[in-house]
Amino acid sequence: MAPPPASRAAVTALPTDDAQDVPPEGPVRVTVAQGRLVSVRLADTKGTEVAGTISADGSTWRPDGLLAQGTAYTLDAVAEDGQGQKAAHHTDFSTVTRAHTFVAFFTPEDGSTVGVGMPVSLRFSRPITDRAAVEKAVAVTADPPVEVAAHWFGNQRLDLRPQKYWAAGTRVSVALRLKDVQGAPGEVGTQTKDVRFTIGRAQVSTVDLDAHTLTVRAGQGGRVVKALQVSGGDPKHSTYRGVLVVSEKYKVTRMNSKTVGMGDEYDIKDVPHAMRLTNSGTFIHGNYWADPEVFGTANTSHGCIGLADAKGGASKDTPAGWLFEHTIPGDVLEVKASAGELVPPNNGLNGWNLPWDQWLAGSAVPHGTP
């Protein structure tokens, strides 16, 4: 009995057999001439298969995503020609273990309770060029549900927030699925992480720098809890206006003008009850060295918002001490003044200063895309 005729289908594959250090993004593909692909199986040594798609004309197969790093793969493809004669192709190869990987450093911390103004802020360890791929690998959900949208500040920071402040008591979940996501050529994510945090009580305070007052408001209706006297930035060093979110708290910290580009103007080693409002050095803090009469009457600082306080940061009875004890990261200060610049939205956690349409425009994924 004569053997069946050889198949005219000619199958080729990339990578070639025994290839090593193949990038996770490939190229990985199977092609056939004078025939159609019938099946393609790409799997690692544990038998885990890689999903892929055969083109409509049956001539090409490609994986649907990136391959895992540092992994050995086996590829088996079967094609048939016009007479139904089959041809098989087998390839073994392995992927490179990347030296260049990236992760996201996240704010707020897992398990924390924060104020209604706290966004989800991700800072990536390496620059991102494929922002859409990375953004799609991040999901933020809330209970009760609310729409959350993303905005890129440059190529290493992605913030996500709702249109309005969070509702008190909201439970927020952040799913980071960055493992094997290509953020830039030669840069692959390594992170699979779930972060959960809770929105505490609502506290949104108003600072009027013309009247030198700070009014602490709580709850959905904005009930006045406390009225405090403050001193803001002087005419040469005006305090930022706009929505400023508390990002960090220090019972005592050092403030040196050299670190904020003001030369030798000040160096105070024990500033009490300091709460950060911007990355550039704006704080609301206690002040024990100024004349007590300036609070409520004059703006005399280098841009910070000061309240009367005692040295050491131990007292809870001073205005600054009281505010420190009743503030958590994510609490909001809405600062109003007749002079001064609006705080840049990327200076601290202050993206609320962007209107919603501008916020949406900063996403790499079209609005409404799942």
N, C-alpha and C positions, 0 to 999 in steps of 0.2 A: 504494500500500500504506500503510495507516494506521500511524503510529508506535505502538510498544508503550505501554501505559498507564504513567503515572508511578508509581514506587514509593510506597506509603503509609508506608514506614519513614522515620522522622524521626531523623536522627543529630545529636547535639550533642557537643561536646568541650570540655574544659578542659585547659590554658589556651586562651583564645581566639586566633584567628589574629593573628600578629605580636606576641604578648605578649613582653615582655622582663623580665629580672630575676625570673624565676620561681624560687621556692625549690626546692632539690633534692628536698624532700619533697612538693612539689606545692602545691595539689591537681592531680593529673593523672588524668583519667578520660575514658572515652567511654561515652555512654549512647544507647539507641535506644528510641523509642516506636513501637508498632504494627509491631513486627518483631523480628528477631533479628540479632545481630552474626555475620557470617561470618568476618571476618578483621580484625585490627588490626596495623599495623606502625608501630613507633616507632623511629627510627634517627637517629644523628648524621650529620654531613656526610661522615664517612668510611665510612658504611654499616654501622657497628656497631649491631646491633639491641638494644633493651631488652626483656628478657623480661617478659611480662605474662600475665594470666589473665582469660579470659572467664567470667562467672558461669554457673552451671548453667542458668539460664533464658534466657541469651543477651542479657540486657538491658544488661549493664555490663562494661566492661574496665578493669582497673587494672594499673599496673606492679607487678612483684614486689618492687622495692626503690627506693632513692633514685636520682635522676638525678645525672649528673656536674655539677660546678660549671663555670660559664663556658662552656657548650656550646650550640650551635645544634642544634635537633631538627626533624624532619619527621614528622608523624603522618598516616597514611592508614588510614581505616577503611571497611569495606564491610559493609552490612547488607541483609537482604532481608525483604520483607513476606510475608504468608500466601500470596500468589499466586506467590511466587518472584521478584518483581521487585526488582532490586537498587538500592541507593542508596549513593553514595560521599561521603566527607567528607575534606577535606584541611586541615591546619593546620600552620603554621610558628611556632616560638617559640624562645626561648633562656633559659637559666638564669643566675642571678646568680653573680657571683664573690664568694664570701663574704669578709667581713672577719673574721668570728669562726670560727676553726678551732682544733683542738686536736691535740696530739701526746702521746705517752707517753715520759717519760724513764725509762730502764730500768737496773736493777741485777740482775746484775753486767754488766760490760762484755763486748762481743763479743770472743771469742777468749781470754778469761781462764781461768785455772785457779784454782779456789776450794775451800774446805773443805766438808765434808759437811753443814753447817748453813745453807748459803747458799740463801735462797729466791729466786724471781723476784719482784722488786718493781717495780711500775709506778706512776709518779706522773704524773698527767695535768695538762696545762697549764691546763685549765679545768674547772670542776665538771661532774660527770656526773650526769644524772638518769635516763637510760635505761641503767641498769647492765647489764641483760641483753643488750642489743644490743652494748655494748662488750665485755662478757665473752665473748660468742660469737665475737668477732673476734680473740680471743687464744687461741692453741693452744700448749701446752707438751708436748713429747714427750721421752722418755728412752730411751737404749740402754745397758744392758738395760732393757726396758719396766717402768714402775711407774706406778701411778695418781697423778695430780697433780690437786689440787683448788684452787679459787680462793676467796679471802675478801676482802671489801671492808672497808677501814678508812676510814670516811667516804666522801665523794663524789669524792675525787681520788687515792685510792690503792687499788691492787689487787695483792695478793700471791698467789703460787701456790707450793705445796710438796707433797711426798708426805706420807704419814701418819707415816713415820719418817725419820730422817736418810737422805740419799742414800747409796748404796753407792759406795765408792771406785772411781774409774775410769769412772763413768757419764758418758756424753756427752748433754748436754741441748740441745735446740733450742727456740727461742721464735719463733713466727710471729705477727707483728703485722700484721693486715689491717684497719687502721682507716680506710683511705681511703674517703671517702664514707659512713662510718657516722655516723648522727646520735646524738651523745652527749647532747644536750639541745636544746630548741627553739632553732633558729638557730645551733647549734654542730655543725660537721661535721669529722670526722677527715680528715687529709691523709697519713697515714703507712702505707707498706708496707715492712716491715723484717723481716729474719731475723737473729736473734741466736743464737750458739752458744757454749757454754762447757763446760768439762770439770771434773768433780769429781776433785780430787787425792787424795793419801793421806788416810786417816781419822785425824783427831786430835781427840779429845774429852777435855778436861781437867776435873778436879774441883777446885773451890775450897772449902775448909772454913774459914769465917771464925771459927769457934769455936776451931779448932786452929791457925789462921793458916798454913795450908799450901795449896799448889797442886800437884796431881799431874798431870803430863802423860802422857796415855795415847794409844797409837797402835795402828792396826790393828783388825780386827773383834773380836778378843778383848780389846782394851783393855790391851795390854801396857804396863807402866809404863816410861816413857822417862826421866823426870826428876822429882825432888821439889824444890820451891822453897818458901822462906819468904816470907810476904806480911804486909801490914798493910792491913786494910780500913777501912771507915767507923767513926767513933767513935759512941757511943750517941746523940748528937744528929744525926748525919748517916749513918745506917746505909746500907750498900751493898745494892743490890737483890739479892734472891734469885731463883733460877730459871735458865732456860736463856738465856744471853747469847751473841750471835754477834758476832764481830769484823767490823766493817763498813769501817773505814779504819785505815791505819797512817801514823804520822808519826815520822821519826827524831828530830826536835826540834819542839816546838810551844809556843805560849803558852797558859797557862790563867789566866783572869781570873774571879774570883768574881762580878763584875758580870754576866757573860754567862749565868750560871745562877741568877740571883736571890739571891745570897748577899752582896750589898753589897760592902764593902771588905775582906773577910776574907783574900783572897790575890790576888796577881798575880805569877805565875812565868813569866818570859819564855822560859825554855829547858828545858821539861820534856822529858826524853829518852825515847825508845823508847815512844811513846804509841800505844795502840791503842783505838779507839772501840768502846764496847759499847752505848751508848744515844744517841739524839738529844739528850737532856736534859743530857748532859755527863758520863756515867759512862765512865771509861777504865780500862784496866789499863796502868800506866806505870812507868817508872823514877823513883827518888827518891834524890837525892844530898844533900838538905838535912836529912833527919831523922836522929836518932840511930840508927845501924845496929842497935842492940839491939832496936828495936821490931819488926823483921821476924821473924816467927815467935813473937812474944810478946804483942803488943798491937795493937788496932785504933785508929788515931789520925788517919785521913784525914777529908776532907769528903765521902766517899762513893765515891771511887775505890779501886781495888786497887793498892797500891804494892809494888814490889820494889826491893831495893838496887841502886844504879847509880852510875856516875861521870858527872860533868858533861860535856856535849858530845854525848852520844849516839853516840860513835865506838866504844866498847868492845863487843866481842862476848863478852867473858869474864865480865861481871857477870851476875847472875841475870836482870835485865831485858833486857840485851843478848842473852843466849842465847835467851830466850823470843821476843824480837822477830825474831830470825833464823830461828826455827823455827816461825813462825806466818804463815798467809796469811789474807786475808779469807774469811770463811765458816767458820773454825774455831770450835769451840764451847767455852764455859766453863759448866759446870754448877755454879752457886754455891749452897752450902748454909750456913745459919746458923740459930741459935735465935731471932734477932730480925731485923727488917727486912721491908719490903714485897716482894711478888712483883712482878717487873718487868711493867709493862703491855705486852701483846703488840704494840702499835703503836708502842712507844718503841724505835726502832731496828729491827733485823731479827729481832725476837724473838717471832714468831708461834707458835713451838714451845710456848709456854706455854699455848696454848689446846688443850684436849682435841679429838680429831678430830671428834667430833659437833658441837662448837661451831664448829670451823673450817668444816665443811660448811654449817652454818646461815648462815654469812656470805656464801654465794654467791647471786647473783641468778638463777642457772639451777638448776632442780631437779637434785639429784644423780642421775647416770646419764644425763643428756641428752647426746647426742653433741655 
